[in-house]
């Protein structure tokens, strides 16, 4: 019996994944974004095997000379820093850190935002008033300065950077899910579920949640993109984890070196990666935006 139940769950999961895959590939721009996201994911997974050198090892060229501020070449594909570090190796390892922070922060924040939105929208009254006023208070706090203050208080560690981003980035998704929940809970199938004696938990998570899933995935992509931008911004300002390497941290090291106008390759590599990944996430979210709002589809 347990084997059959597991088999049904796996088949259901396959159908759900296939459905979302079709949603994304149905839009050319979203499909392009998905290709880039998969590309970055593969780099992050296999980073230790792809990176040719230790990112913190001072490099020497084939002639035995110290490779300081070398422009891109066959020997150093993305050039080197003023301390002779291989930028290609740094970029590869930084991909893992950036994606880790982005995916964890975005994932946790969308879970928090979804639950607050669902509970506030479904119960209404004092519960809705309390949760939405709390959300409004967070809206009054400046985004990046608030995160920098939290990182300064808790420390420049990876887990605290993720915590700081999560604590504030869920706001928009909570309000949007709340509005959608208020609309859905008035429909006939919700009234019928209440009449059958379904619990509030079942109604919220078995009946309402699947109907707001496209919106959740839309804002999940947005949250991950904002998390990546926020981490890069905080790291560039010197509030990143000094024990790990990220794209924003690479830009911070460039600024500290004072070689911003000289080492264009040092600036270009992480900047292009940040832009490509964020644009890819936005492009994927476009497909779910069309599902959530059919009026955006081409006629």
N, C-alpha and C positions, 0 to 999 in steps of 0.2 A: 504493500500500500504506500509506504514511504517513497519507494522507488518511482511509482506512478506519479505521486505528487511532485517529486523533484523533476520528473520528465515534463510534466505539464508546465511547471514554472520556467524551465529552460526553454520550452517551445514558445511560451508567452514572451519571454525576454528576447528571443530571436526575432519574433514578429515586431516587437516594439523597436528594437535596434534597426531592423530593416526598414520600418516605416519612417524613422527619423533620417536614415540614410537617403531614402527617396525624397524626403522633403528638402534636404540640403542639395542633392545633385540635380533637382528639378530646376534650380536657378544657377546659371553659369557662373555668376560672380561668387555665389556661396560655395559652389563646387571648387572654384579656384582657391578661395579662402581655406577650405578644408584640406586641400593638397598641401598648402604652406604650413598649416597647423600640424598635420601628420609629419611633415618634413622636420619641423622643429622638435616634435615629440621624439622622433627616432634619434635625432642628434642628442637630445637630453638623456635618453635611455642608454645609448651606446657611447656617451661622452668619454669615459675613461679609455675606451679602445680606439676612438677616433683621434683624440688629441695626440699629436706626435711627440710633444715634450711636456715636461712639468711646467705649469703656468707660472711658477715662481722661481724657475731656474734661469740664471743669467746665461745667455747664449753667446757662442763664439762661431764665427763663420768658418768656411772650409780652409781659410788661410791661417786660422788660429787667432784672428783679431776679434776684439770685443765688439759684439753686434749691437751698438747703441744707436737708436733712432734710424734703423734701416727701413727704407721704403719697401713696399711689396716686391717680392722677387720669387724665383723658383726655389730658392733656399728658405726664405721666410715668406710664406704666401700672403700674409696680411701685414708684414712688417714687424718691427719690434718697438718696445718702449725705450725711454731714455736710460732705463736700467738693464736693457738687453733682454727683457721678457718677450717670449714669442706670443704675439697678439692672437694668432690663429688658435693656439692652445687655450689661451685665456677665454676667447670668445666661445669655444666649444664647451668648456666647463661652466662658463657663466650662463649658458642656455639652460642647464639643469637647474641652477639656483633660481633664475628668473621664472621659469615655468613652475617650479615647485611653489614659490611664493604666490604666483598668480592663481594657480589652480586651487591651492588650499584656501587662500583668502577668499577667492570668488565662490568656491563651493560652500564654505561655511557661512558666508554672508548671505547667500541666496537661501540657504536652509533657514537661517534666522529670519530673514525678511519674509519668506513664504509663510512660516508659522505665525508670525505676528500679524501679517495681512489676513491670513485665513481666520484666525481666532477673532481679530477685531471686526472683520466684515461679517462673520457668521453670528456672533453673539450680540454685537451692537451695544447700545446703552452705555453704562458706566465702563464696561470693559473696553469698548471701542474708544471712548473718550480718553481713558487713561493711557492706552497704548499709542494713540495718535498724538496726544499732547507730548508724550515722551519722545516720539519721533520728531515732532516740531522743534523740541528743544535741541535735539541733535542737528536739525537742519540749520539752526542759528549759529552753529559752531563752524568756523572756517575749516575747510577740509584738510589741506596739507599742513597748516600750522598746528592744528589739533593733533595730527598724527606725529609730527615732530616733537611736540611737548610730551606725548605719551612715550615715545621712544627714548627721549631724554630722561624721563622718570624711571622707566623700567629697565633700560639698558639697550645697547646696540647689538642685540642677539636676534637670530633668525626668528625664533618663536615669538618674541616680543614685537617684532616688526609685523608679523602676520596678525598678531592679536590687535595691534593698533589699527591696522587696515580694516579688520573684521568689525571692530566696534563701531565704525561709522559708515561703512560703505553699503550697508543693507537698507538704508533709509528709503531710497526711491522704489526699490522692488516691493517693500512692505506696503507703501501707499497704493501702488498700482494693483497689487494682488488683492488688497482690501476692497478697492473699487469694483474689481471684477467679481469678487466673492459676493458682494452686496447684490449685484445683478443676477448672479447664478442662483442664489438661495431663494429667490422669488419664483423660480420656474417650477413647472408642474411635477417634474420627476423628483425634486427635492421635497415638495409637499407630500407626494406619494410615499417617499421613503420615511418621512416622519410619521405618516399615518400607519405604516407597517410596524412602527415601533423601533426603527433603527436608532442606535445611539448617536450622540453628537459626534463622537470620534469617528464612527463609520461614515457618517454623512460627509464630514469634512474631508477625510482622507481617501474615501472610496468613491464618492460621488462628485464632490466639488474639485478636489485636487486634479484629477485627470483632465478636467475642463479648463484649468488654468495652466496646464503644463507647457503649452507653447509660449505663454508669457514668461513662465519661469525660466525656460531655456533661453529665451531672448535676453532676459536680464542677467542670467548666469554668464552669458557671453560678454555682456557689458561690464559686469562686475569683475570678471577675470581681466578684461582689457584695462579697466581703471586700476585694478590692483597692480598690474605690471607697470603702468605709468606712474603710479604713486610710489612704488618701490624704487623705480629708476630716479624719480625726482628726489626722494629722501636720501638715496645713496649718493646722488650727485652733490647734494648739499652737505654730505659728510655724516649722515645719520644711518648709514648702512652697516651691516655686520662686517667688521674688519677681518674676521676669520674665514669668510667665504668670498667668492668672487661673483659679481653680477654685472650685467650690462651697464647699469647706472654706476656701479663701483668703478668700472673701467673709465668712464667719463670723469669721475671724481679724481682718479689718479692722474688723468691727463691734465685736468685743471691745476692740480697740485704741482705738477712738473713745470708749469708755465710754458709748455710747448704747444699750446692750442693752435697758434697760427702757423706753426712749422710742421707738425706731424698730422697732416690732414687724414692720413690712413688710420691713425689711432682714433680719431673722432668719427670717421665714416663708418667703420665696421659695426660697433655697437649701436650707433644711431639708426643705421639702416635696418638692423635686426629688430629693434624696438618698433620702428614704424611698420615694418612688414607684418610682424606678429599681431600688433594692435589692429591694423587694417584687416587682416585675415579674420580675426574674431568678429569685427564689425560686419564683414561681408557674410559670414556664416549666420550672424544674428538676423540678417536681412531676410533670409528664408523663413525664419520663425515669425518675423514681423508680419510677413504676408499671410501666414497661417492665422495669427492672432487677429489680424485686421484684413479680411479678404478684399476690402475695397482698394487695397494697394496693388492687387494683382493686375497684370496687364490684361486688357480686354481684347 
